[in-house]
Amino acid sequence: MTPNQTSTQPSFHSTPISSDSESFPEVVLTLAEAAWASGLTRDELEQSVRRGELRLRRIVRGGRVVSVVAMKELERVHLTVTTEREQTEESVQASNQAMREQLARLEGELDASTRVERSLQRYTDRLEERMSVRISELENSLAISRQRELTLVRALGRIEGQYTRLSGQIAAESDEVADDGPVVQEPVTR
């Protein structure tokens, strides 16, 4: 039951309405009765009236003016609406199937991209680990190279110091020799 359908069975009244083409009275139903009898919602009936598929007439029933529809027109509209409903249901089912297929495809793509992402993350982690090890090795090599450089600088400094000292001694001795004259060595006798 939809919200626009009544839950209790309405009382049907066969109200005779003269018809130009027939000699028998025409059976008419109020919208509530028509909705209950046809299984259509009141909204569907009102849409049919707006589209001009169902003629709504007003009659006096029990001292009140009520809107009624002819049973013959209701049967025709019922076929139209149920056909539309079936087509809509088929279209909705086809659309749902297409959406399910698209969802399955997207879930598959998501799973694949998740696997690729995890694989890339593992690869990145390994590269970072290798880089870390390589950086440590290079830092150690650099420290050793700097120690060697300092050792060589110290050795060079000592050598330069010795060179300067020896150069100074040689220069001092050559000045002494120049002042004393040539040094003659005497033969040694024994």
Buried (B, 14 or more C-beta within 10 A) or exposed (E): EEEBBEEEEBEBBEBEEEEEEEEEEBBBBBBBBBBBBBBBBBEBBBBBBEEEBBEBEEBEEEEEEBBBBBBEBBEEBBEBBBEEEEEEEEEEEEEEEEEEEEEEEEEEEEEEEEEEEEEEEEEEEEEEEEEEEEEEEEEEEEEEEEEEEEEEEEEEEEEEEEEEEEEEEEEEEEEEEEEEEEEEEEEEEE
